[in-house]
Structures are given as structure tokens and as C-alpha cells.
Amino acid sequence: MKFTCTTCGDEHDLSEISFGTDSPAQWHLLTDEERAKSELTEEQCVLETMDGHHFFIRARLQVPIKDSKDSFTWGVWCSLSEKSFIEMSDHWDDPDRIKKGPYELYLKVVFKGKGGVSTGRLLAAVNRPH
């Protein structure tokens, strides 16, 4: 299936791409003061808010496509403990990082349907691949 990208104007094959966001949803809820104290990179985010520090990493959620060997990939931001975030960060570029962890990551999920909006949390234990 092909579509025309509204960002670059090129035509892309849907099976060759993934979707995601540049920041966790919580980044957009920060005040200007909180945002100035927080840090956001392409793959990591530390928020400093009135209720403390919050840690996020960017992850890939691969969803198998029915009757296909392909997967659809969502780029998602997951929260994790400070301890896990520090250990993961300390080994971020280490080829042996796969030997660390696993880490408990939390993905906040928003479901929209006939009954309105409900939220849930998904717990995943993962290692970052090479």
C-alpha cells in the first residue's frame, strides 16, 4: 500500500515505514519553566516537574500484520525507574548492552471508542538490541 507523505511530499510504501512521535506526551504538558529544566533527545527524556523526575526512553512496539510475515512498527515512549534509566544510559552505546537488564518499561495506552476514552498501562521487560 502506498501513500504520499505530507511532510516530504514523496510517495512511500506503508510496509517500509513506522510511526512515532518526537517526544513523550508528557513533554507537551510541561510549563516553560519545567521544560527549561528537562532534557529531551532523540531516544531519551528526563522531565523535571513539581512532583519530581520522570524518565522515558523511545522504544519500538512491533505489531505483526495478519496473514503477513511483516510487522507494523510504532515508535513509543516508555517510562521507567530512575535506577533502570541510569543503568541503561550508562551502557547506551555499549555493544554488550544486550547482556544488561531486562528493564521494566511502562507504556501508557489511551483507548478511544464508543464509551469515550479509557487508559491503561502495559508493562514490558525488554533489552535494547544492537
RANOR-V842373 format. One record per run of one state. SS is the DSSP state (H for helix, E for strand, L for the rest). FROM is the first residue (numbers start at 1). TO is the last residue. If there is no record, write none. Layout:
BEGIN
ss=SS from=FROM to=TO
ss=SS from=FROM to=TO
END
This chain:
BEGIN
ss=L from=1 to=1
ss=E from=2 to=4
ss=L from=5 to=10
ss=E from=11 to=13
ss=H from=14 to=16
ss=L from=17 to=17
ss=E from=18 to=20
ss=L from=21 to=24
ss=H from=25 to=29
ss=L from=30 to=31
ss=H from=32 to=37
ss=L from=38 to=38
ss=E from=39 to=40
ss=L from=41 to=43
ss=E from=44 to=49
ss=L from=50 to=51
ss=E from=52 to=64
ss=L from=65 to=70
ss=E from=71 to=80
ss=L from=81 to=81
ss=H from=82 to=90
ss=L from=91 to=94
ss=H from=95 to=99
ss=L from=100 to=102
ss=E from=103 to=113
ss=L from=114 to=115
ss=E from=116 to=126
ss=L from=127 to=130
END
